[in-house]
Amino acid sequence: TIFYSALVVFLNILVDMIYPLIDPRVTTEEGTDE
């Protein structure tokens, strides 16, 4: 459903903002995207 798709997108953005706070190593490692 459209609601489910919007929820998934919202959660992805939320994780992108919160995860670096939980695991600072993500922000310190630069240059390599695998």
Secondary structure, 3 states (H helix, E strand, C coil): CHHHHHHHHHHHHHHHHHHHHHCCHHHHCCCCCC
